[in-house]
Amino acid sequence: MKIRYLLLLPLTTMSLATEVTPKIVGGEDAVQDYPWMAGLHEYIPATGEYYVEPFCGGSLIAPGWVVSAAHCFTDPGSGGNPSSYSPPADELIVRLDSPDLSDDPEHLVQRIIAHPQYGVADGSDDSDIVLIQLSSKTVFDTVSLANNAIMSELESSSLLDDVVQAIGWGVYDGEGFTVIKGAASGDQPDFLQIVALDYLPFSEKKCRTAWDGLTTNMICAWEPQPDADDTFGEDACFGDSGGPLLLPENTLLSSGRTSHEWLLGATSFGSVACNSIKTPGIYTRMASFESWIEGTTANAGDALVDVVATLDQPAAARPAQAFNFDVGIANNSKLNSASDAIFEVTAANTTLTPVNATGCSNIANGWRCNVATLTAGQQVQRTFTATWLGADDSSLQTDLQVFANQDDYRIGNNTVSATTDVTFLPDPFLTAPVVNRNRDGRASITVTAGNLSSINSVTDATVIVELPNDLGATGYPPCELAEAPSRFICDLGTLDPEDEVLLDFDLKGVGTFLLPITLQSTGDIHPGDTSKTLEITLKRSSDSGSALPLVALMLLLYRRRNWRNQPSN
């Protein structure tokens, strides 16, 4: 997808693009800051001039390193030959933290290192990755490479609609854009563009067999159902090569929300029409190249590492009760040692005492501990005793941050926080009702009530199911049917720590009903999750020969399950 533009202007002068609709191919202007987003410009050192439009994108993964696509600089099979690189390092300038092309790029380049196996395995696109070492380190925030654990969460998630983003200054569907002439002939925007895409798991045949088959060093993203006003679909395009495929912070996956933004891939290749509605765009899988990144940066004299903060803290403690917790620093690097490894642990309104204070010194609200050198794969753990000094029924928050003498290519793992509820109160909860079956005027529903506290019991627990008009019910112990208003009252008594009760309802009737369900008890450290309302429509089969009564039989099965004492399978 490499393309170069012939507009050449002095370094101190910029030309604004003709005003057009600010859309990439189905995208829009980036409104969030991406200080690590890199634009690669051809540069003439003798005159200080450069090409206005970036010919490729990239991502700043460490203060001195940008990752991009090898095909931006060389041909398949030529990655190990620096003399093949075009442009060479001294004819490249990089923009960072400047989404508007009216701002000048400022970062010169020391060296370019393409993967030596680029295009060797499949003759075209495998190992499409390049590292660019800047002439001097930057102070901008970097983006973290996704690891195999993140990729596994993404691959197994059932929530994949619009979860990833492609970003760049490549050709966009502005005024005059037409794929009849070829998308490569389109204009590039004057402001950074972003488009949300669906992630397509490699396990899906549509991904792994795309473009006559992919290698495991590649991942897929596409938009099979673009918005109605996105005439040309949604995709990356020419000039976006090497730019990021990003998993944003706070993205909801089946495993939960992401705590950081993760760099999944670098734009590699796709449809010449820049439309991924039928065939996905392909991106270099960053998690496949950790060892190469570490080895390459070490050989260049600026070894990158991956140090990780670990924090194991109890969920709850009683007031005036000291408790222990473990903090750790691990070197998850594949090859490189982390020297001068340090962790800082802090907790406000708390007395922290290390069980072993060797190498540790006091800092505000906590301790700073030096654990010297960690070889690749090594972990060091320390135990601390915490005594809460704040008010009861509060949360003690511990913050842990780790450092090393080397720059880190996965800073998303460098910090972690955890809380301990300091209280005598329990933490009752009620799940949203789950409809297991709904057909022929009958439904089966499950609701779970429980106690999230690990130390305090819920007392006087009662589940109340409000019955709407025209819906009767027959109850069985421990539930009783009240007359006015009509409702079930289910006395659950005491819920032990980490205990839960499964309530199964069998319903029968015709119509749409609202069933408010409430868990009442004595005390709650985290109120707000003990009331749910189910809206359900029960329909009679169209071929039914007789009318169903409007009185439903509700059967409540009382079961108790303890999270801590489940038999292993």
VOROGU-878782 format. One line per field, with one value per residue (C-alpha): x negated, y negated, z negated; residue in three letters; residue number from 1. Coordinates in steps of 0.02 Angstrom, whole numbers, plus 50000, padded with zeros to 5 digits. Layout:
! residues N
X = c(X,...)
Y = c(Y,...)
Z = c(Z,...)
aa = c(ALA,...)
i = c(NUM,...)
This chain:
! residues 569
X = c(50000,49851,49881,49778,49835,49743,49786,49622,49618,49487,49480,49540,49687,49842,49981,50155,50251,50402,50553,50647,50763,50654,50676,50548,50628,50778,50687,50675,50556,50468,50534,50431,50246,50128,49957,49873,49948,49806,49810,49663,49608,49476,49345,49205,49070,48974,49119,49225,49374,49494,49646,49803,49906,49836,49803,49833,49882,49806,49818,49699,49673,49528,49449,49323,49415,49556,49629,49700,49717,49565,49649,49642,49454,49407,49466,49508,49350,49241,49269,49094,49012,49010,48946,49117,49209,49297,49296,49138,49128,49051,49194,49332,49414,49549,49698,49758,49894,49947,50108,50123,50011,49993,49871,49694,49620,49467,49389,49240,49192,49034,49069,49201,49207,49328,49363,49238,49376,49496,49581,49468,49594,49734,49646,49747,49804,49751,49650,49701,49622,49486,49406,49355,49229,49245,49091,49143,49271,49439,49542,49709,49819,49791,49913,49900,49880,50018,49953,50018,50135,50220,50232,50312,50443,50482,50484,50606,50721,50897,50901,50802,50909,50810,50685,50526,50467,50359,50275,50178,50160,50188,50304,50481,50653,50653,50720,50684,50637,50681,50622,50653,50495,50411,50407,50221,50267,50366,50317,50243,50321,50236,50286,50264,50408,50478,50600,50679,50677,50733,50597,50604,50522,50386,50483,50620,50597,50641,50481,50352,50396,50407,50295,50251,50205,50120,49979,49995,49896,50050,50220,50380,50501,50648,50818,50945,51089,51032,51142,51269,51181,51011,51031,50858,50858,50735,50551,50372,50302,50145,50031,50097,49971,49871,49997,50082,50224,50272,50374,50429,50435,50602,50657,50785,50737,50814,50677,50714,50655,50477,50374,50254,50240,50148,50058,50121,50044,49969,50067,49998,50112,50292,50413,50352,50526,50494,50656,50660,50845,50807,50623,50531,50384,50225,50112,49944,49972,49863,49868,49773,49618,49573,49408,49358,49396,49295,49148,49146,49152,49017,48903,48932,48874,49045,49120,49307,49387,49557,49568,49734,49812,49904,50015,50106,50217,50368,50539,50594,50529,50610,50573,50420,50363,50189,50171,50033,50024,49893,49817,49703,49601,49576,49467,49577,49448,49406,49219,49163,49118,49192,49060,49092,49268,49373,49549,49644,49794,49906,50070,50146,50212,50119,49967,49866,49727,49618,49588,49413,49352,49186,49160,49314,49332,49479,49569,49731,49869,49761,49598,49475,49378,49230,49217,49062,49058,49196,49152,49282,49424,49370,49491,49463,49602,49612,49740,49808,49917,50053,50149,50292,50298,50452,50638,50732,50831,50703,50585,50398,50318,50142,50046,49894,49776,49621,49470,49308,49154,49208,49356,49512,49611,49764,49791,49972,49907,49802,49939,50077,50198,50304,50428,50474,50643,50614,50783,50893,51024,51056,51077,51244,51284,51420,51388,51497,51624,51571,51706,51659,51813,51962,52082,52264,52316,52190,52024,51885,51786,51637,51588,51434,51424,51262,51127,50966,50882,50743,50758,50929,51097,51260,51398,51588,51574,51743,51781,51945,52023,52159,52298,52382,52569,52646,52499,52529,52404,52391,52242,52148,52041,51943,52053,52226,52354,52415,52591,52578,52482,52459,52279,52163,52064,51918,51826,51646,51583,51393,51279,51104,50950,50937,51100,51234,51412,51486,51671,51759,51929,52046,52176,52333,52448,52484,52432,52289,52242,52123,52054,51958,51842,51754,51631,51654,51533,51444,51294,51210,51034,51070,51255,51337,51329,51474,51622,51664,51816,51858,51967,52029,52159,52245,52330,52455,52413,52505,52573,52632,52810,52857,52825,52695,52749,52677,52622,52442,52370,52205,52093,51948,51804,51689,51507,51350,51176,51015,50881,50739,50794,50836,50770,50641,50688)
Y = c(50000,49885,49723,49564,49389,49263,49104,49040,48889,48810,48879,48715,48699,48808,48813,48852,48979,48923,48922,49086,49188,49246,49434,49574,49727,49732,49644,49472,49345,49414,49320,49413,49379,49511,49437,49601,49599,49582,49512,49556,49421,49423,49291,49200,49164,49045,48924,48967,49000,49146,49220,49153,49313,49459,49608,49728,49728,49805,49817,49757,49910,49837,49664,49704,49831,49828,49988,49990,50105,50172,50148,49960,49971,50129,50274,50450,50551,50396,50356,50408,50291,50110,50049,50092,49973,49827,49699,49730,49673,49503,49464,49499,49382,49433,49336,49375,49294,49188,49250,49093,49095,48907,48944,48990,49162,49144,49313,49371,49554,49647,49815,49924,50111,50218,50397,50508,50637,50511,50600,50753,50875,50844,50744,50586,50520,50626,50536,50366,50266,50135,50042,49861,49794,49607,49497,49442,49506,49420,49374,49424,49561,49729,49866,50043,50197,50323,50489,50665,50654,50499,50583,50737,50630,50546,50707,50789,50638,50640,50449,50398,50265,50102,50151,50105,49946,49912,49741,49643,49504,49621,49595,49557,49545,49358,49256,49341,49509,49651,49830,49833,49732,49832,49786,49747,49592,49518,49373,49384,49282,49140,49211,49383,49502,49649,49788,49918,50096,50269,50388,50552,50694,50794,50950,50896,50970,50801,50733,50870,50913,50731,50679,50861,50898,50807,50850,50845,50682,50594,50538,50477,50331,50282,50200,50315,50199,50018,49872,49826,49661,49746,49769,49844,49953,49940,49985,49925,49867,49818,49717,49799,49941,49973,49878,49953,50074,50023,50103,49948,49930,49975,50084,50213,50392,50552,50558,50380,50206,50171,50074,49998,49965,50104,50104,50261,50241,50136,50109,50227,50255,50264,50221,50099,50021,49992,50081,50224,50268,50439,50472,50417,50302,50385,50323,50384,50470,50377,50513,50629,50518,50487,50583,50499,50326,50362,50436,50298,50157,50240,50256,50071,50026,49979,50143,50139,50241,50290,50271,50308,50254,50388,50355,50486,50399,50464,50401,50360,50336,50288,50120,50117,50280,50281,50389,50445,50428,50468,50352,50406,50355,50478,50466,50539,50502,50644,50607,50449,50423,50277,50188,50072,50142,50041,50046,49912,49962,49829,49824,49666,49668,49830,49888,50001,50108,50222,50394,50383,50204,50247,50126,50024,49843,49735,49623,49526,49648,49800,49880,49885,50048,50087,50269,50247,50350,50464,50588,50629,50724,50686,50620,50546,50534,50441,50452,50297,50276,50145,50058,49945,49775,49706,49715,49879,49940,49870,49940,49950,49923,49984,49922,50011,49947,50034,49968,50028,49944,49994,49925,50032,50080,50129,49989,50042,50176,50057,49998,50087,50040,50143,50104,50186,50147,50107,50143,50258,50244,50380,50353,50425,50429,50482,50528,50478,50615,50737,50805,50985,51025,50927,51012,51064,50950,51026,50962,51021,50888,50889,50753,50762,50681,50686,50608,50544,50512,50634,50609,50539,50628,50558,50571,50562,50588,50581,50587,50502,50532,50408,50489,50379,50374,50526,50634,50753,50869,51021,51025,51161,51146,51043,50924,50865,50772,50610,50554,50366,50316,50481,50533,50674,50653,50775,50784,50835,50804,50790,50785,50837,50751,50783,50881,50871,50934,50980,50945,51031,50971,51064,50944,50971,50842,50722,50540,50423,50414,50315,50410,50302,50410,50347,50420,50343,50370,50287,50185,50164,50098,50071,50028,50015,50192,50274,50220,50284,50277,50406,50362,50518,50554,50723,50768,50904,51017,50964,51140,51162,51230,51156,50995,50998,50938,50773,50853,50918,51052,50995,51132,51070,51191,51145,51192,51133,51134,51083,51015,51072,51252,51312,51485,51476,51553)
Z = c(50000,50019,50111,50124,50163,50266,50171,50096,49980,49865,49689,49617,49735,49747,49876,49814,49916,50014,49901,49915,49806,49660,49684,49714,49796,49682,49540,49463,49385,49231,49080,48950,48927,48996,48953,49003,49179,49304,49480,49595,49717,49852,49812,49904,49774,49887,49899,49748,49861,49845,49931,49849,49843,49743,49855,49708,49525,49369,49181,49045,48934,48832,48819,48956,49064,49192,49264,49440,49592,49685,49854,49826,49856,49950,50057,49996,49969,49950,49767,49716,49842,49779,49947,50018,49901,49984,49914,49811,49631,49670,49791,49667,49542,49418,49351,49174,49068,49217,49301,49408,49561,49547,49405,49453,49420,49308,49270,49373,49388,49340,49420,49503,49470,49570,49518,49611,49646,49722,49867,49856,49780,49904,50038,50008,49840,49691,49554,49624,49483,49468,49322,49338,49212,49186,49176,49001,48877,48858,48706,48782,48711,48794,48842,48771,48881,48854,48787,48818,48667,48739,48909,48830,48744,48909,49010,48888,48864,48932,48927,49081,49166,49188,49053,49148,49234,49386,49384,49514,49643,49791,49940,49883,49960,49977,50122,50288,50214,50331,50338,50526,50550,50413,50230,50245,50345,50201,50090,49916,49775,49685,49515,49435,49472,49374,49418,49303,49371,49319,49262,49360,49262,49348,49298,49418,49592,49668,49590,49603,49784,49842,49985,50026,49846,49703,49585,49395,49399,49468,49399,49480,49462,49571,49578,49663,49616,49639,49595,49729,49768,49791,49979,50003,49848,49702,49710,49703,49869,49964,49852,49692,49706,49548,49443,49292,49271,49095,48958,48861,48673,48591,48737,48681,48722,48656,48524,48464,48508,48563,48437,48564,48750,48842,49009,49096,49267,49405,49566,49698,49848,49907,50046,50179,50166,49979,49937,49812,49830,49908,49876,49718,49708,49646,49507,49442,49274,49149,49016,49135,49136,48954,48965,49127,49056,48900,48995,49125,48999,48893,49044,49078,48902,48832,48768,48733,48593,48526,48337,48252,48087,47987,47836,47732,47605,47507,47560,47383,47206,47042,46957,46843,46921,46998,47153,47270,47457,47589,47719,47857,48007,48148,48302,48438,48571,48689,48699,48611,48428,48333,48230,48082,48066,47943,47875,47780,47673,47594,47499,47424,47244,47215,47119,47234,47162,47269,47195,47268,47288,47374,47518,47471,47418,47364,47487,47467,47417,47448,47498,47641,47660,47773,47827,47937,48099,48159,48294,48427,48345,48166,48033,47860,47732,47567,47427,47340,47186,47201,47060,47113,47028,47114,47077,47068,47218,47337,47468,47444,47615,47650,47803,47873,48007,48075,48170,48246,48316,48492,48589,48586,48743,48641,48515,48492,48372,48268,48149,48055,47917,47798,47658,47495,47416,47231,47154,47052,47190,47320,47506,47563,47748,47869,48050,48195,48232,48367,48482,48519,48625,48692,48812,48825,48681,48560,48495,48383,48288,48170,48047,47936,47763,47666,47559,47637,47469,47425,47236,47186,47194,47261,47132,47149,47337,47424,47610,47659,47830,47873,47974,48106,48136,48217,48168,48024,47943,47831,47715,47623,47467,47427,47528,47480,47584,47506,47543,47562,47657,47746,47728,47679,47517,47509,47343,47380,47204,47196,47347,47297,47372,47559,47555,47689,47714,47884,47904,48049,48108,48226,48298,48401,48477,48619,48628,48585,48401,48290,48140,48015,47909,47752,47628,47455,47311,47165,47223,47393,47425,47611,47631,47800,47866,47773,47881,48056,48168,48299,48448,48534,48667,48663,48826,48868,49016,49173,49198,49019,49010,48842,48748,48610,48439,48378,48216,48220,48112,48035,47968,47862,47839,47696,47723,47637,47709,47619,47735,47626,47600,47774,47819,47957,48124)
aa = c(MET,LYS,ILE,ARG,TYR,LEU,LEU,LEU,LEU,PRO,LEU,THR,THR,MET,SER,LEU,ALA,THR,GLU,VAL,THR,PRO,LYS,ILE,VAL,GLY,GLY,GLU,ASP,ALA,VAL,GLN,ASP,TYR,PRO,TRP,MET,ALA,GLY,LEU,HIS,GLU,TYR,ILE,PRO,ALA,THR,GLY,GLU,TYR,TYR,VAL,GLU,PRO,PHE,CYS,GLY,GLY,SER,LEU,ILE,ALA,PRO,GLY,TRP,VAL,VAL,SER,ALA,ALA,HIS,CYS,PHE,THR,ASP,PRO,GLY,SER,GLY,GLY,ASN,PRO,SER,SER,TYR,SER,PRO,PRO,ALA,ASP,GLU,LEU,ILE,VAL,ARG,LEU,ASP,SER,PRO,ASP,LEU,SER,ASP,ASP,PRO,GLU,HIS,LEU,VAL,GLN,ARG,ILE,ILE,ALA,HIS,PRO,GLN,TYR,GLY,VAL,ALA,ASP,GLY,SER,ASP,ASP,SER,ASP,ILE,VAL,LEU,ILE,GLN,LEU,SER,SER,LYS,THR,VAL,PHE,ASP,THR,VAL,SER,LEU,ALA,ASN,ASN,ALA,ILE,MET,SER,GLU,LEU,GLU,SER,SER,SER,LEU,LEU,ASP,ASP,VAL,VAL,GLN,ALA,ILE,GLY,TRP,GLY,VAL,TYR,ASP,GLY,GLU,GLY,PHE,THR,VAL,ILE,LYS,GLY,ALA,ALA,SER,GLY,ASP,GLN,PRO,ASP,PHE,LEU,GLN,ILE,VAL,ALA,LEU,ASP,TYR,LEU,PRO,PHE,SER,GLU,LYS,LYS,CYS,ARG,THR,ALA,TRP,ASP,GLY,LEU,THR,THR,ASN,MET,ILE,CYS,ALA,TRP,GLU,PRO,GLN,PRO,ASP,ALA,ASP,ASP,THR,PHE,GLY,GLU,ASP,ALA,CYS,PHE,GLY,ASP,SER,GLY,GLY,PRO,LEU,LEU,LEU,PRO,GLU,ASN,THR,LEU,LEU,SER,SER,GLY,ARG,THR,SER,HIS,GLU,TRP,LEU,LEU,GLY,ALA,THR,SER,PHE,GLY,SER,VAL,ALA,CYS,ASN,SER,ILE,LYS,THR,PRO,GLY,ILE,TYR,THR,ARG,MET,ALA,SER,PHE,GLU,SER,TRP,ILE,GLU,GLY,THR,THR,ALA,ASN,ALA,GLY,ASP,ALA,LEU,VAL,ASP,VAL,VAL,ALA,THR,LEU,ASP,GLN,PRO,ALA,ALA,ALA,ARG,PRO,ALA,GLN,ALA,PHE,ASN,PHE,ASP,VAL,GLY,ILE,ALA,ASN,ASN,SER,LYS,LEU,ASN,SER,ALA,SER,ASP,ALA,ILE,PHE,GLU,VAL,THR,ALA,ALA,ASN,THR,THR,LEU,THR,PRO,VAL,ASN,ALA,THR,GLY,CYS,SER,ASN,ILE,ALA,ASN,GLY,TRP,ARG,CYS,ASN,VAL,ALA,THR,LEU,THR,ALA,GLY,GLN,GLN,VAL,GLN,ARG,THR,PHE,THR,ALA,THR,TRP,LEU,GLY,ALA,ASP,ASP,SER,SER,LEU,GLN,THR,ASP,LEU,GLN,VAL,PHE,ALA,ASN,GLN,ASP,ASP,TYR,ARG,ILE,GLY,ASN,ASN,THR,VAL,SER,ALA,THR,THR,ASP,VAL,THR,PHE,LEU,PRO,ASP,PRO,PHE,LEU,THR,ALA,PRO,VAL,VAL,ASN,ARG,ASN,ARG,ASP,GLY,ARG,ALA,SER,ILE,THR,VAL,THR,ALA,GLY,ASN,LEU,SER,SER,ILE,ASN,SER,VAL,THR,ASP,ALA,THR,VAL,ILE,VAL,GLU,LEU,PRO,ASN,ASP,LEU,GLY,ALA,THR,GLY,TYR,PRO,PRO,CYS,GLU,LEU,ALA,GLU,ALA,PRO,SER,ARG,PHE,ILE,CYS,ASP,LEU,GLY,THR,LEU,ASP,PRO,GLU,ASP,GLU,VAL,LEU,LEU,ASP,PHE,ASP,LEU,LYS,GLY,VAL,GLY,THR,PHE,LEU,LEU,PRO,ILE,THR,LEU,GLN,SER,THR,GLY,ASP,ILE,HIS,PRO,GLY,ASP,THR,SER,LYS,THR,LEU,GLU,ILE,THR,LEU,LYS,ARG,SER,SER,ASP,SER,GLY,SER,ALA,LEU,PRO,LEU,VAL,ALA,LEU,MET,LEU,LEU,LEU,TYR,ARG,ARG,ARG,ASN,TRP,ARG,ASN,GLN,PRO,SER,ASN)
i = c(1,2,3,4,5,6,7,8,9,10,11,12,13,14,15,16,17,18,19,20,21,22,23,24,25,26,27,28,29,30,31,32,33,34,35,36,37,38,39,40,41,42,43,44,45,46,47,48,49,50,51,52,53,54,55,56,57,58,59,60,61,62,63,64,65,66,67,68,69,70,71,72,73,74,75,76,77,78,79,80,81,82,83,84,85,86,87,88,89,90,91,92,93,94,95,96,97,98,99,100,101,102,103,104,105,106,107,108,109,110,111,112,113,114,115,116,117,118,119,120,121,122,123,124,125,126,127,128,129,130,131,132,133,134,135,136,137,138,139,140,141,142,143,144,145,146,147,148,149,150,151,152,153,154,155,156,157,158,159,160,161,162,163,164,165,166,167,168,169,170,171,172,173,174,175,176,177,178,179,180,181,182,183,184,185,186,187,188,189,190,191,192,193,194,195,196,197,198,199,200,201,202,203,204,205,206,207,208,209,210,211,212,213,214,215,216,217,218,219,220,221,222,223,224,225,226,227,228,229,230,231,232,233,234,235,236,237,238,239,240,241,242,243,244,245,246,247,248,249,250,251,252,253,254,255,256,257,258,259,260,261,262,263,264,265,266,267,268,269,270,271,272,273,274,275,276,277,278,279,280,281,282,283,284,285,286,287,288,289,290,291,292,293,294,295,296,297,298,299,300,301,302,303,304,305,306,307,308,309,310,311,312,313,314,315,316,317,318,319,320,321,322,323,324,325,326,327,328,329,330,331,332,333,334,335,336,337,338,339,340,341,342,343,344,345,346,347,348,349,350,351,352,353,354,355,356,357,358,359,360,361,362,363,364,365,366,367,368,369,370,371,372,373,374,375,376,377,378,379,380,381,382,383,384,385,386,387,388,389,390,391,392,393,394,395,396,397,398,399,400,401,402,403,404,405,406,407,408,409,410,411,412,413,414,415,416,417,418,419,420,421,422,423,424,425,426,427,428,429,430,431,432,433,434,435,436,437,438,439,440,441,442,443,444,445,446,447,448,449,450,451,452,453,454,455,456,457,458,459,460,461,462,463,464,465,466,467,468,469,470,471,472,473,474,475,476,477,478,479,480,481,482,483,484,485,486,487,488,489,490,491,492,493,494,495,496,497,498,499,500,501,502,503,504,505,506,507,508,509,510,511,512,513,514,515,516,517,518,519,520,521,522,523,524,525,526,527,528,529,530,531,532,533,534,535,536,537,538,539,540,541,542,543,544,545,546,547,548,549,550,551,552,553,554,555,556,557,558,559,560,561,562,563,564,565,566,567,568,569)
